[in-house]
Amino acid sequence: MRDALFAVEGRTLIVTEEQEIHPRRSVSTLVKARARLWARHNIRNNELGLSIVAALIGAVIALGVALTKFAVAEFHHVLFGVSIEEHLSGAVEIVRWRLLLVPTIGGVVYGVVAYALWRWRPRDIVDAIEANALHGGHMSLSDSLRLTGLTVLSAGVGASVGLEAAYTQLGAGTASRIGRYLHLRRGDLRTFVGCGAAAAIAAAFNAPLAGAFYAFELVIGTYTLATLVPVALAAVFATLVSRELFGEQPIFVVYSHVDVFATNYLILAGIGFAAGLLAIAAMVGVTFVEQWSKRASLPTWARPAMGGLVLGNFAWFFPQILGSGHGGIENTVANGPLGYELPMLFGLIVAKMIGSAVSIGSGFRGGMFSSSLYLGALFGAAVAASLHRLMPGTTLNDTAYVLAGMGSVAAGVVGAPVTMILLVLEATSDFSATLGVTLSVIVSVIVVRHWFGYSFATWRFHLRGVALHSPHDVGWLHDLQVANLMRRDFAVVPLDQKLSELCRQFPIDAHIRVFAVDDKGGYRGYIDLADAHGARYRDGGDALCVSDIVRGAEHFLTPGQPIRETLDHFIASAAETLAVVDNPRDRRVQGYLSEAFALRRYYRELEAHHSEELGDDELFKFHHAASDD
């Protein structure tokens, strides 16, 4: 049925192909409705349409990343006297008093602004990983803009945080909002969130491959052919726009070929092992500062000021720790250990770790992506300088140490090993160096997974009590609750009712579930009608009451329980059917749920989810047709 317009009682109605009727009060409403309907049919159900929109999203997000960069650069120019073209961590000279006062006063301003925004909207901001894992890709654009603004303010006053948190939040939030406007399916909306994150990282680092695999590893959680095209197009178009604005130079440049010989791989594996331990220390340090600041008697809005004061004192001696670290990365890759004395390198490593921990732990907004890259670059340079002193005949190029340290520390912290490997490949175009970095990255990730078990993002979820180890979509498990599955064709009887009356009221073949309740209506167990009729005809059966045959009073469900928790209850109770009560205190029966139906719905939803992930709606249809027959 095609769209049709009708005039009814002076108002215009639009009948969509789904035969829904919507009152229209203005021409603009009609135009929006028809545009949305067109979008549903030409984009939602069309892979080519989704890919084209993803490419356009990538271009738009690249502009947003550019504006964010410009805003931070303006802050640094005004507050620290750094030129617009220069990164704060790579600045040659900053007036000393600014190093101490700007982070401290900036912390006060940030604390007040952040506290005011929290009072205005007192809720946690959902990031891209949590959105895709728990909320089917739903993100608030206003919350994303709020987080982006707070991150820009944090980095602008010199906090040692990465801007990638702002980039990905802005990109993913924008893509999610566009996807919800188009009424995309859950799987497609999750892909769009990945497109936003991929575009943001690709534009920030001028690295489309790294951006795409950042989305696959951290935001979508898997790589499929259905997600490859839109994510890759978003990353490529974002990179093209970024190159038009900033040129083709990546985050760092290696001007000479890096030779890695077979005898060097043992050293690179050792760097990966130590880098994994360093990554764990960096993440635990943030948690330590955060817990200490919460135990302190300072109000919430004053904590960033204290963090800014501590950061400023360290910046007095090591100004390179201010900001995200992009300038420091460029200098360290270009100069290696030759640019620093060995004590200076170790001092910078400690100062950068403390600076990042204090900044994030005290309440500044931001991430650890670029900060971990800089920390790793410093670590690699320190290893190179140390080995030159201990083993003067070492043949490994200094740049190889820096790249291996940078990739392995960042992979351990961020939890995206392929992203870091591709970032080095795209920046250096050197397969020999990339192969060496790959070994270090693999060892680092193994160390972090074995002794820590979390990336920085999933570790933060763990501290909040959210059991997330990856962005795989588990939100549908929480959405599939008892309230959506239970049946309501049941009966209740009082505990003191005679067994003879119960059997008269409910024959043995009655297709209804019977539950016993006390005088206040609270659930006290279920009744097996076969057992009830059998007990009645035994000696003394007429003297029995419902309370003599009832069982299972300690096992029940509540409407808000998710399907996984429900299945655990069935296992613990060894019952085929459980009553559903309103809450554990009042226990008023609302319905019941059988284990067989719960399992059937669980597996149907699981199959539908896998089909959507793989982009094959026909995957399980034959199985269902056969089972239905």
N, C-alpha and C positions, 0 to 999 in steps of 0.2 A: 504493500500500500504506500503510495507516495504521499508527501506532505500535503496537507490541505488546510485552507483557512475557512473558518465559519464565523458568521456574526450571530451571536447569541446574547440577547438581553443587553444590547448596546456595547458588548465587549467582544474583542476578537479572540478566537481560540485557535491554537495551532495543534494539529494532530500529527505526531511524529510517526515514523515507521514502526515504533514500538507501541503505537496506539495510545500514547499518553497525551492528555489534554492539559494545557497550561494556560491560565488566563494571561492575556497580554494587556498591559496598561499604557504602553508607549511604543512608538516605532523603533526606538533604540533597543528595547527588550526583544522585539521580534527579530531584529537584525542579529542580535547576539545569539538568540536561540537557533536561527538558521545557520549562522556561522559555526556554532558549536556542533550542530548536527552534521554539517559538511565535514568538519574536522574529524568527527568520529568515524565516518565512513571512508574518508580518503587518507587518514593518518593512522587512526587506532588499529584498523584491520589491514594495514598495508605496510610491509617491511620497508619498501622503498620510501614511503612517506615518513616513517619513523626515522629513517637514516638521514633524510634531507633536513628534518627538524633538528636532529642531533647535531648536524654540521652547523646549522645556523646558531644553535645554542653555544657551540664551541666558539664561534666568532664573537658572540655577545659577551661571553664570559671572559674572553681575552681582553676586551675593553674594560671590563670590571677589574680584572687583575692590574691592568695598566693604571687605572685611576687609583687603586689601592697603593700601588708602588709610588705613584706621584704624591699622594697624600703623606705617606711616611717620609719621603724625601723632603717635602716642604717642612715637616716637623723638624727634621734633623738640620735643615738649613737655618731655620729660625732659632731653634733652641741651642744647637751646638756649633753653629757657624760653619757647617760642612757644606760644600758646594752641592748643587743638585745632582751632578753627575757622579758624585763620590759616595761610596758606601760608608756608613758610620764606623764599622769595625775595621775598615781599611784606611781611615782618615790619617793623614800625615801628622797633623797637629791640631789639637783642640785645647782651647783655653782651660787651664786647670780647674778654676772654680766651677765651670760648667759641669765637669765630670762628677762633682759631688752634689751640687745644688739641683741640677735639672732632674736626675732620677728621684731625689728626695721630694722636692716640691711637686714634681710630676706624679709621684706616688700618692700624694695627698689629693691632688685633683682627680686622678683616676679613681681612687677609693670612694670619693664623694659621688662621682658620676655613676660608677658601677652600683653603689648602694642605692642611689636614687632610682636607677633603672630596675633594680631588683624589687624595690618597694612598689614600683609601678606594675611590674609583671613578675611576681614571685614564683617562678617555675624554672626548672632546669631546661637548658637549651639542648635539643636533640641534634647530634651531629650526624654526618653521613653514615658512619658505621652503624650506629645505634638505629638510625632510621631504617636502613636496609635489613638489619637483623631482626628488629622487633616490631616495626611499624609499617612494613610493606612499602618503604620509600617515602612516606609522608613526612615532610619537613615544613616548618613555618618559615616563610620568607621574611617576615618581620623580625623573628628571633634571629635568623641568620644575619640580617643586616645589623642587628644590635650587637651580635658577637663580632662581626667584622669591624664595626666601629670601635669596640672596646680593644680589639687586637691592634688596630691602627694606633690608637691612643697609647697602648702599652709599648709598642715598638717605637712610637714617636718620641717618648720620653726616655728612651734608652734601655728599656727592659730587655734582658737577654733571652728573648723568645723568638721562635720562628714565625714568619708571616704565612706559612703554608696553611696553618689552621684557618686563617681568615680567607685565603684563596679558595680552599676546598669547601668551606662553609658557604661562602658566597656562591660559588659555582653550583654545588649540589642543591642548595636551597632554591636557587633560580630555576634549575632544571626540574626540581620536584614540583614547583608551583606551575610551570608550564605543562608538565605531565598531568597534573590534577585538573588543570583547565581543559585538557583534551580528554579527560576521563579515561586515562590509560588503565589497562589491566595491571594487577599487582606486579607481575614479573616485568612488564615493560616500564612501569614507574621506577622499579629498582634499577633497571638498566639506565634510565634517564639520570638518576642520581649518580650512577657511575660515570656517565658521560660528563656531567658537570664537574665532578672531581678530576677526571682525566684531563679535561680542557684546562682546568685551573693549574694543575701541575705542569702540563705541557707548556702553557704560556709563561709560567714563572721561570722555568728552567730551559726553555727553548729546546725541549726534548720530547717529541711526540710519543716515542716508544716507551719511555719511562713513565710518561703521563698515563698512557693506556694501561700499562701493567700495574701502575699504582691503583687504578680502579679495579682491575681484576683481582689483585691480591688483597686489598684492604677494604674495598667498598662493596664490590659484588660478591667476592669470595670464590668465584669460579670462572673458568674460561670456556665459553661455548661459541659455536658458530653464530648462534642467534644474537649474541652480544658483541661479537667482534666488529662487525661493520659499523654500527652506530657509535661505539666507544672510540674506535680508531678514527672515524671521520671527525668526531668532536675534537679529539686531540690534534689531528692534522690541521684542521681549520683554525683552531686556537693558536697553533704554532705559526701558521702563515700570517695571521693578524699581528701576533707579537713581533714577528720578524719585520713586518712593515713599519712597526712603531719604534722598535729598539735595535734593529739590525739582526744579523744572523749569528752573532757571537754567543756561545753558550755561557753557563755560569762560570766555567773556568776553561782555560785553553792550555793545551800541552803542545809545545812547538816542535818537539823532537820525538823520534821513535823511542819507545821503551822496550828494551830487550829483557826478556825473562828466560833464564836458562833452567835446565832440569834441576841443577843443584840449588836453585833459589827457592824452590817450592816448599822446602822444609821451613825456611825462614818465614815465608808467607803464611804457612799454616800456623806457625807460632804467633804471628801478628794477629791472625784471626782469633786464636784462643784468648790472647790477652785482651783483644778488642771486645770480645763477648763479655768478659768480666768487667771491663770498663763500662760497657753499656748497662749492665745490671747495676753497677754502683751509681751511675747517673740517674737511673729511674728510682732506685731506693732513696737517693738523696732528695729528690723532689718530695717524696712521701714523708720523709723525716722532717723536712722544713714545714710542710703543710700541717702535719700533726702537731709540731711544736707551736706553730702560730695559732692553732685552734686552742691549745691549752693555755696560751698566754692570756693575760687579762685585757688585751687590747680589743677595742670594738672592731667589727668587721671592716668598716671603712678606713680604719687607721693601719691595717696590716700592710697594704701596699706601700705606705709611707715608710714603715720600718724596713720592708724589703728594699725599697729604693735607697734608703740610707746605707744599708749594708752593701748593696751593689755599688753605690757611688764610692765607698771607701776602697773597694777592690779595684774599681775603675781608675782610681787615682794613680795606682801603680801599673795596672794593666788595662789601658783604655780599649784594647781590642775586644774585650768581652762584651762591650755594649752592642746592642742591636742583634740582628739575626745571625750575623757572621758571614754574609756573602763576600764582603770586602776582604775579610781575613782568609777566606777560602782561596780567593784569587791570589793573594800575596803568598800564601803558604805553598800552593801548587806551583807558582811561578819561581819561587826562590828556594823552596825546600828547606832543609836544615841550615843552609848558608845564610838565610835571612835572620836567624836568631842564634843567640848563645844557648848552650844546652840548659843551664839553670833557668834561663828565660822561658824556654819551651816547657819545662816541667811546671814552672810557675803559672804559665798561661793555661795549661791543662787543668790544674787545680782551680784556678780562678774562674775559668769558663764553666766548669762543673758546678762550682758554688754559685756563680752568677745565674746560671739557668735554674738551679734548684731553688734559690732564694726568690727569683722572679716569679716562677710558676707557683711555688709553694706559698708565697705571701698573697697571691690572689691576682697577679697580672694575667691577662688572657694571652694565649699563644701556644704554640706547640714546640716540638723538639726536632723537627725535620732538619732544617738548615743548621740549627745549633749542634746537632749530633754530627752533621757533615763536617763542620768546622772543628769540633772536638776530635773527630777521627783524623782529620788532616794534621792537626797539631800532634796527635799521638804518633802518626806515621813518621812525621818529621823528627820527633824525639827518638824513635827507634832507629832511624837512619843515622842520626848524629851519634847515638850511643854505640851502634855497631861499627861506625867508622873509627871510633876510639878503641874499641875492644878488638875488632877484626879489620885492620886497615886494608886487607886484601879482598874485601867483599866486592863481588862483581855486580851486584844488583844496582840498578839505577836508582838514584834518590827519589825520583818521581814515582817509581813503582811502590816504594814504602808509603809515600803520602797517599796515593790512590787506594792502596790496600787498606790502610788505616781508616781513611775516610769512608769507603764503602762498607767495611765490616762493622765499624761502630754504628753507623747509621742504620744498617740492616738489622743489627741487634736491637736498637731502640725502636725503630719504626715498625719492624716486623715485615719488611717487604724486600726480600733478597733479590728477586729478579729485577725489581725496579732499580735498585742500586747498581746492579751489574750493567743494565742498559743505560743508566745515566752516565756511567764511566765510558761506555762504548760510544755513545752519541757525542760526548764532549771531547773524546780523544781520537776517535776513529782509528783506534789502535787495538787490533785483536790480541796481540801478544800481552799488552797490559791488561786487557779485559780478562784474559784467561787466568792471569795471576790473581786479579781481584776476585774472580769467581771462587777460587779456592779459599781465600781469606773469608769471604762472605759466608760460604757454606759452613766453615768451621765455627765462625762467630754465632751463626743462627743455631747451630747444634748446641753450643755452650749455653746460650740463653734459654733455649727450650728445655734443656736437661736440668739446669740448676735454678731456673726462674719460672719458666712456663708462660710468660706473658710478653707481649709488646707493650709499649708505653700506653697506647690507647686501651687495650684490653686490661692492663693493670689498673688503669683509672676506673674502668667499669667494675672490676673486682672490688676495689675499695668502696665503691658505692653500693655493693651488694647485688650487682647485676652480673649474672653468670654468663658472660660472653667471652668466647675465645676466638671468634671469627665473625665475619659479617654474613655468614650463611643465614638464610631466611628461616628463623625459628619463630617468628612472630605469629604465623598462622597457628602454631601449636597453642599459643596463649589465646588467640582469638576463638579457637574451637573449644568452647566451654560447655559445661554440663547444662546450662540454661538453654542452649541451642539444640541439645540432644535428647533431653528427658521427655518422657511421656506423662500424661496427666490423667489417664483413665485408671484410677486407683480408688480404693475405699479404706476408711479407717474405722476401727472398732475400739471400744474401751478395754482396758486390761481386765476389768472385773466381769466382762460379759461371759455368760455360760457357754460352754463348748457346744451344747445342743442348739442354742440359739444361733451361734455362728454357722453351724453346718446347715441349719435350715435356711439361713439367709444367703449363704454362698455354697451352691452345689460343688461337688468335687471337680466337675468339668467347667467351672466358671472361668471365663477368660478375663480375669481381672486380678490385680495385685492388691493384697490386703495387708495393712499395717496396723499395729497396735499403738495406741496413744494413752497417756495418763490423763488424770482429771483436768490438767491444764492444756491439753492438746499437744503435749510434747511427744516426740517419737520414742518408742520403747521396744522396737523390734519388728520383724516381719513374720508373717504366718504362712506356712506351707499348707495349702488346703488339703493335699493328700494326707499329710501327717495328721491334720486336725480330724479328718473323717475317720482315719484309722484309730486314733486315740479314743474317739467317742464310743466305738463299738467294742473296745476292750473293757474288762471288768472295772467298774467305777468310773467309766468315762463320762457319765452324765453329771458327775459331781465336779468335773474339772472346769477350770476357767481359762480364758485366753492367756493369762499370765503364766499358766503351767506349760504351755507349748511354744510361746514366743521365743525368738532367738535373734541374734545379730544386732542387739541394741547398741553395741559400741562401734559399729561400722555404718557409716552413712556418707553422703556427698552433700556439697553445697553448690548453689547455682553458678558461682564464680570460679569454680575449680577448672583448670585447663585439662585437656584430654590426657596428657601424659601423667599428671598427678592422679587422675581418675583411674587409669589402668593400674597404677601402683596400689590403689585402694582395693581393687578387685583381687589382685594377687594376695594382698595381706589378709583379706577376709575370706578368701576361697568361696565366695558367693557368686551366683550367676546374676543376681539382681540386687541393687542397692537403692535404698530410699534417698530422695533428695529433700533436704530440709533447708529452711530459710537461713539459719545460722546455728552454730554449735551450742549456743546457750538456750534458746527457746525451742529449737528442734521441731518446728511446725512443718509438717510434711507438705511439700510442694509438688512432688511427682516421683518418678523412679526412672532408673536407667539400667539396661541389661548390658552385660559384658560383651555379648555377641554383637549387639548394635554399635556399641562404642568402638569395638575393633574394626567393624566393617566401615564405619565412617572415617576412622583414623587412616586406614589403608587407602580408601578412596581419595581422601584429601592429599595423602602423601604421593599417590600416583599423579594426581592432577598437578601438584606442585612440581614434580619431576618433569612432567610433560611440558609445563610452561617454561621451566628453566632451559630445556633442550629445544624449545621452539617447535615441538611436534605434538599437535593436538590429537593425532591419531594413534599415539604410541600405545595406549592401553585400551583402546576401544574394542578390539577383538576379544581381549581377555574379559571385559565386562559383558560383551554380548554372549560369550560362551557361558559365563557364570550365571547370567540371568536366565538362559535357556535351561 
